[in-house]
Amino acid sequence: MNDGERSHPVMEYIDTPEALREFCTALKGCEWLALDTEFIREKTYYPKLCLVQVGVPGRCACIDPLALESLEPLYDLMFDTSITKVLHACSQDQEIFANLAGKVPTPIFDTQLASPLLGFAEQIGYGNFIKEVLGVSLEKAHARADWSRRPLSGGQLEYAADDVRYLAEAYPLVRARLAEQGRLAWLDAEFSPYEQLERYQIDPPDAWKRIRGLEKLRPRALSVVQQLATWREQTAQEKDLPRNWVIKDEILIDIARLAPQKVDELSTIRGMPPKSVSRYGQQLIEQVALAADQPLQPLEARGRRERASAQEEALTDVLHAQLRLLADKHGINSTLIAGRKNLLALIRDEKTPLLSGWRREIAGEELLALRDGQRLVSVRNRHVVIEKVADNDEGNP
């Protein structure tokens, strides 16, 4: 069936309390619903919710939170644990509800996370996902729309509605294929981290861990970065500004290196906006001074590890070759199973997802066997062949 032959549910635009209550009451008791949001956050720390799209077979709606004083009927649906919320790339949608309501919708089914188990690309975009599953090419005309402006055009609303219309059509097909292959249970561990409220709450004292390029800093400068990053996160949250609008990462690192003691010294830092010196200069100097009295959090907290040796790099390459063959055998994108960091952790007997759940079942055990010399690797007719070591060969050099 091509898209022209499809029977689409008519999009309902909901901007009154009565319409919201009626819609949400009608959906109570459903097993699942498709969910998406439109928002803006270019000028704010917290995303500003502009539209919520909800769809089930035969019905879909665009709910306008800017026209409604309360979203309580919608929250009753979102936080009903008997209803599965189907999303594609759920992180930002979940973050919005975490900020607005202090909790996140559960349980979820994320079709982007599920796609690699069906052989699709990791982190596949929604448009490509729908093309793969339904053979439909979606319009992209409103991808960069300002969803905060009112009134929304008919084209914008139809574009937004398509995000749940087609998701509601694709989900049963994806779920059925995964069930047929015995892979539905595999996804529990993939979805679980995105159902945790803590994932979407940034604790200012941990904000420094998001900054790149700290490995070369001396301990004193690292301590200053940690103090400044905490202050910046708190300031960004209080003022609802993007953190880089307060101070950019690279400038923050330069301040840490130079450790200025006077406000006018900040003006010598390359790229430092005069407005930032005027607005935050004294606070920055105070944070630099406070850093001297704060305990240093070691870089190991970020998972820093020793550089891999030549032998470790070579063994990682061999394991990666085996991983790709195992992934191909199961029709799965290999990056979903493990990356090089996970393979290096396996070599070093460090904790790795490769040794738990479905990853261990389809790849972990074989990778361990190769690591421990229980497999032989050869090339025959330009094909890589991995075989068990014969009993009389085990232990031979």
VMD Tcl script that draws the C-alpha trace (Angstrom):
set ca {
  {0.00 0.00 0.00}
  {1.41 3.41 -0.91}
  {0.86 6.50 1.20}
  {-1.88 7.78 -1.04}
  {-3.95 4.67 -0.23}
  {-3.55 4.99 3.52}
  {-6.49 6.00 5.70}
  {-5.13 8.51 8.20}
  {-6.87 9.56 11.41}
  {-7.87 13.22 11.26}
  {-5.63 15.45 13.35}
  {-7.40 17.04 16.32}
  {-6.06 20.38 17.54}
  {-6.65 20.61 21.28}
  {-6.47 24.03 22.94}
  {-9.30 23.95 25.49}
  {-9.59 22.15 28.84}
  {-12.81 20.45 27.73}
  {-11.27 19.02 24.56}
  {-8.21 17.84 26.49}
  {-10.32 16.05 29.09}
  {-12.46 14.37 26.44}
  {-9.45 13.18 24.45}
  {-7.54 11.87 27.47}
  {-10.64 10.16 28.89}
  {-11.17 8.39 25.56}
  {-7.61 7.02 25.67}
  {-7.80 5.65 29.22}
  {-7.47 1.89 29.17}
  {-5.46 1.75 25.93}
  {-2.44 -0.56 26.00}
  {-0.11 1.91 24.32}
  {0.05 5.33 22.70}
  {2.48 7.10 20.40}
  {4.02 10.25 21.85}
  {6.11 13.14 20.57}
  {6.76 16.77 21.50}
  {7.82 20.00 19.82}
  {9.86 22.46 21.83}
  {12.46 25.20 21.65}
  {15.53 25.66 23.83}
  {17.98 27.78 21.83}
  {17.69 30.67 24.30}
  {16.95 28.81 27.52}
  {18.50 26.25 29.85}
  {15.26 24.30 30.14}
  {13.36 23.25 27.00}
  {10.10 25.16 26.45}
  {7.28 22.80 25.57}
  {5.28 24.09 22.60}
  {3.23 21.11 21.39}
  {2.44 17.53 22.46}
  {1.39 14.96 19.87}
  {-0.43 11.81 20.94}
  {-1.66 9.06 18.66}
  {-3.37 5.68 18.81}
  {-4.81 3.62 15.95}
  {-7.64 5.68 14.47}
  {-7.04 8.88 16.43}
  {-4.32 11.51 16.88}
  {-4.12 14.96 18.43}
  {-1.84 17.97 18.69}
  {-2.20 19.39 22.19}
  {-1.26 23.06 22.64}
  {0.29 23.60 26.10}
  {0.68 27.33 25.43}
  {-3.11 27.68 25.27}
  {-3.86 25.49 28.31}
  {-3.46 26.46 31.95}
  {-3.14 22.83 33.06}
  {-2.00 19.58 31.47}
  {-3.22 17.38 34.33}
  {-5.47 15.16 32.16}
  {-2.48 14.54 29.89}
  {-0.24 13.78 32.86}
  {-2.76 11.17 34.00}
  {-2.11 9.36 30.70}
  {1.64 9.92 30.64}
  {2.19 8.58 34.14}
  {-0.25 5.67 33.91}
  {2.10 2.70 34.17}
  {-0.42 0.39 32.49}
  {0.03 2.32 29.22}
  {3.22 1.94 27.20}
  {4.44 5.22 25.74}
  {5.93 4.69 22.27}
  {8.52 7.29 21.25}
  {11.36 7.69 18.77}
  {14.57 9.09 20.33}
  {12.92 9.64 23.70}
  {15.57 11.57 25.68}
  {14.42 15.11 25.02}
  {10.73 14.22 25.36}
  {11.43 12.55 28.70}
  {13.50 15.52 29.85}
  {10.56 17.85 29.20}
  {8.22 15.86 31.43}
  {10.94 15.53 34.08}
  {11.25 19.33 34.20}
  {7.50 20.03 34.09}
  {6.19 17.33 36.39}
  {9.17 16.01 38.32}
  {8.77 12.50 36.88}
  {8.98 10.74 33.54}
  {6.48 8.62 31.58}
  {6.93 4.87 32.09}
  {7.02 2.29 30.68}
  {8.41 3.36 27.33}
  {9.17 1.73 24.00}
  {11.76 3.66 21.98}
  {11.71 2.69 18.32}
  {15.12 4.28 17.74}
  {16.68 2.08 20.42}
  {14.84 -0.95 19.07}
  {15.74 -0.40 15.40}
  {19.29 -1.86 15.48}
  {17.84 -5.16 16.70}
  {16.05 -5.33 13.36}
  {19.21 -4.54 11.41}
  {18.56 -0.82 10.95}
  {21.25 1.80 11.52}
  {22.00 2.84 15.08}
  {20.40 6.19 16.00}
  {18.29 6.08 12.85}
  {16.28 9.27 12.34}
  {12.49 9.19 12.45}
  {12.09 9.88 8.72}
  {14.45 7.07 7.74}
  {12.82 4.75 10.28}
  {9.37 5.30 8.78}
  {10.82 4.84 5.30}
  {12.35 1.50 6.33}
  {9.25 0.16 8.09}
  {6.36 1.64 6.08}
  {7.98 2.74 2.82}
  {6.70 6.30 3.33}
  {8.77 9.44 2.71}
  {7.82 12.17 5.18}
  {7.79 15.88 4.51}
  {10.66 17.87 6.05}
  {9.42 21.40 5.32}
  {8.75 22.31 8.96}
  {11.73 20.60 10.59}
  {13.19 23.97 11.67}
  {9.91 25.70 12.52}
  {9.55 28.03 15.50}
  {6.95 26.06 17.44}
  {6.47 28.84 19.98}
  {4.84 31.20 17.47}
  {1.08 31.33 17.23}
  {-1.02 30.65 15.29}
  {0.47 27.41 14.03}
  {-0.20 26.82 10.35}
  {-2.17 23.86 9.06}
  {1.00 22.57 7.46}
  {2.87 22.70 10.77}
  {0.12 20.81 12.59}
  {-0.08 18.11 9.92}
  {3.72 17.77 9.99}
  {3.61 17.40 13.78}
  {0.71 14.93 13.64}
  {2.67 12.73 11.23}
  {5.19 12.13 14.01}
  {2.60 10.05 15.86}
  {0.31 8.94 13.01}
  {3.05 6.89 11.39}
  {4.66 5.90 14.68}
  {1.34 4.38 15.76}
  {1.25 2.47 12.46}
  {4.87 1.31 12.62}
  {5.00 0.24 16.26}
  {2.85 -2.92 16.01}
  {4.89 -4.06 13.01}
  {8.20 -3.48 14.79}
  {6.98 -5.15 17.96}
  {5.71 -8.18 16.04}
  {9.04 -8.60 14.22}
  {10.97 -8.37 17.47}
  {8.65 -10.87 19.17}
  {9.00 -13.26 16.24}
  {12.77 -13.15 16.62}
  {12.60 -13.52 20.40}
  {14.18 -10.13 21.01}
  {11.53 -8.13 22.86}
  {12.95 -9.01 26.27}
  {16.37 -7.80 25.13}
  {15.05 -4.26 25.07}
  {14.19 -4.02 28.75}
  {17.78 -3.20 29.62}
  {17.98 -0.70 26.73}
  {14.88 1.23 27.83}
  {15.48 1.16 31.58}
  {18.08 4.00 31.77}
  {15.68 6.33 29.94}
  {12.95 5.64 32.50}
  {15.06 6.96 35.39}
  {14.34 10.52 36.53}
  {17.96 10.98 37.63}
  {19.10 10.81 34.00}
  {17.44 14.15 33.31}
  {18.48 15.98 36.47}
  {21.88 17.65 36.32}
  {23.56 18.13 39.68}
  {25.73 21.30 39.43}
  {28.70 19.72 41.29}
  {28.88 17.10 38.53}
  {28.63 19.59 35.65}
  {32.42 19.64 35.10}
  {32.29 16.04 33.88}
  {30.60 17.24 30.67}
  {33.53 19.48 29.72}
  {36.05 18.17 27.20}
  {39.77 18.73 27.22}
  {40.48 18.52 30.96}
  {43.06 15.73 30.77}
  {46.01 18.10 30.28}
  {45.13 20.43 33.15}
  {47.25 20.55 36.28}
  {45.49 19.65 39.55}
  {45.18 23.31 40.58}
  {43.56 24.27 37.26}
  {41.29 21.22 37.38}
  {40.07 22.27 40.81}
  {39.22 25.72 39.42}
  {37.33 24.17 36.49}
  {35.26 22.09 38.87}
  {34.38 25.14 40.97}
  {33.60 27.31 37.95}
  {31.49 24.63 36.27}
  {29.38 24.25 39.43}
  {28.83 28.01 39.59}
  {28.00 28.21 35.86}
  {25.45 25.39 36.06}
  {23.73 26.99 39.05}
  {23.70 30.36 37.29}
  {22.34 28.89 34.05}
  {19.59 27.07 35.94}
  {18.61 30.13 38.00}
  {18.54 32.45 34.99}
  {17.18 29.78 32.60}
  {19.97 30.47 30.11}
  {22.07 28.08 27.99}
  {25.23 27.37 29.96}
  {27.43 28.62 27.12}
  {25.58 31.93 27.24}
  {26.94 32.34 30.76}
  {30.53 31.28 29.97}
  {31.74 29.08 27.12}
  {33.68 25.91 27.90}
  {36.90 27.05 26.29}
  {36.87 30.35 28.20}
  {36.14 28.53 31.44}
  {39.21 26.35 30.86}
  {41.36 29.40 30.09}
  {40.23 31.05 33.33}
  {41.21 27.89 35.20}
  {44.68 27.88 33.59}
  {45.37 31.54 34.32}
  {43.68 31.64 37.75}
  {43.17 35.45 37.64}
  {42.96 37.28 40.94}
  {41.49 40.57 39.66}
  {38.50 41.30 37.47}
  {40.51 43.31 34.92}
  {42.71 40.27 34.26}
  {39.68 38.51 32.76}
  {39.69 40.94 29.83}
  {43.03 39.54 28.66}
  {41.47 36.13 27.98}
  {40.91 35.54 24.29}
  {37.24 35.46 23.34}
  {36.05 36.73 26.71}
  {33.02 38.98 26.01}
  {33.20 42.39 27.75}
  {29.56 41.94 28.82}
  {30.51 38.73 30.63}
  {33.32 40.52 32.48}
  {30.90 43.26 33.50}
  {28.11 40.88 34.48}
  {30.02 38.02 36.09}
  {33.57 39.22 36.60}
  {33.53 39.53 40.38}
  {31.74 36.20 40.77}
  {34.31 34.48 38.55}
  {37.20 35.82 40.62}
  {35.47 34.67 43.79}
  {35.02 31.17 42.35}
  {38.70 30.99 41.41}
  {39.61 31.88 45.01}
  {37.13 29.38 46.46}
  {38.66 26.56 44.41}
  {41.77 26.60 46.58}
  {39.71 25.42 49.55}
  {37.70 22.75 47.72}
  {38.72 19.06 47.56}
  {39.78 17.99 44.08}
  {37.57 15.45 42.35}
  {39.91 13.14 40.41}
  {39.61 12.69 36.68}
  {39.08 8.99 37.28}
  {35.48 9.92 38.11}
  {35.07 10.47 34.38}
  {36.27 6.97 33.57}
  {39.77 7.96 32.45}
  {41.93 4.96 31.65}
  {45.47 4.20 30.60}
  {46.25 4.37 26.91}
  {45.94 1.00 25.23}
  {49.20 -0.77 24.46}
  {50.05 -1.95 20.94}
  {49.13 -5.51 21.93}
  {45.80 -4.36 23.40}
  {45.01 -2.38 20.25}
  {45.81 -5.39 18.09}
  {43.66 -7.73 20.20}
  {40.84 -5.18 20.13}
  {41.02 -5.23 16.32}
  {40.76 -9.02 16.29}
  {37.84 -9.00 18.72}
  {36.13 -6.32 16.66}
  {36.38 -8.50 13.56}
  {34.73 -11.36 15.43}
  {32.09 -9.00 16.80}
  {31.14 -7.87 13.30}
  {30.75 -11.47 12.17}
  {28.59 -12.33 15.18}
  {26.44 -9.23 14.63}
  {25.97 -10.09 10.97}
  {24.94 -13.63 11.92}
  {22.14 -12.21 14.07}
  {21.22 -9.40 11.69}
  {22.18 -6.70 14.22}
  {24.24 -3.57 13.89}
  {27.53 -4.36 15.69}
  {27.69 -0.93 17.34}
  {24.58 -1.81 19.35}
  {26.44 -4.75 20.91}
  {29.71 -3.03 21.75}
  {32.21 -0.37 20.78}
  {36.00 -0.42 21.05}
  {35.88 0.84 24.63}
  {33.78 -2.15 25.65}
  {36.14 -4.53 23.85}
  {39.13 -2.98 25.61}
  {37.30 -3.35 28.94}
  {36.75 -7.04 28.12}
  {40.48 -7.45 27.48}
  {41.30 -5.81 30.81}
  {38.69 -7.72 32.84}
  {36.85 -4.48 33.54}
  {33.10 -4.11 33.89}
  {31.34 -4.09 30.52}
  {27.77 -4.59 29.24}
  {29.21 -7.29 26.97}
  {29.13 -9.72 29.88}
  {25.49 -9.29 30.83}
  {22.08 -9.98 29.34}
  {21.56 -10.66 25.66}
  {24.95 -9.19 24.71}
  {26.72 -11.94 26.60}
  {24.44 -14.55 25.05}
  {25.07 -13.64 21.41}
  {28.60 -12.19 21.59}
  {30.19 -11.97 25.02}
  {30.95 -15.65 25.51}
  {32.53 -16.01 22.07}
  {34.61 -12.88 22.53}
  {35.84 -14.19 25.87}
  {36.80 -17.47 24.22}
  {38.80 -15.66 21.55}
  {40.46 -13.43 24.13}
  {41.50 -16.47 26.14}
  {43.00 -18.36 23.20}
  {40.16 -20.84 22.78}
  {39.49 -19.81 19.19}
  {41.65 -19.78 16.05}
  {41.38 -17.05 13.42}
  {42.28 -17.76 9.81}
  {41.51 -16.53 6.30}
  {40.17 -18.90 3.66}
  {39.06 -17.83 0.21}
  {39.15 -14.23 1.45}
  {36.78 -15.05 4.29}
  {37.60 -14.71 8.00}
  {37.08 -18.04 9.74}
  {36.96 -18.39 13.54}
  {37.04 -21.93 14.93}
  {37.31 -23.64 18.28}
  {40.79 -24.73 19.24}
  {41.16 -28.50 19.11}
  {41.62 -30.10 22.52}
  {45.18 -31.18 21.74}
  {46.05 -27.61 20.65}
  {44.93 -25.88 23.86}
  {47.80 -24.49 25.83}
  {50.28 -24.74 22.91}
  {52.23 -21.56 22.22}
}
mol new
graphics top color blue
foreach p $ca { graphics top sphere $p radius 0.5 }
foreach p [lrange $ca 0 end-1] q [lrange $ca 1 end] { graphics top cylinder $p $q radius 0.2 }
display resetview
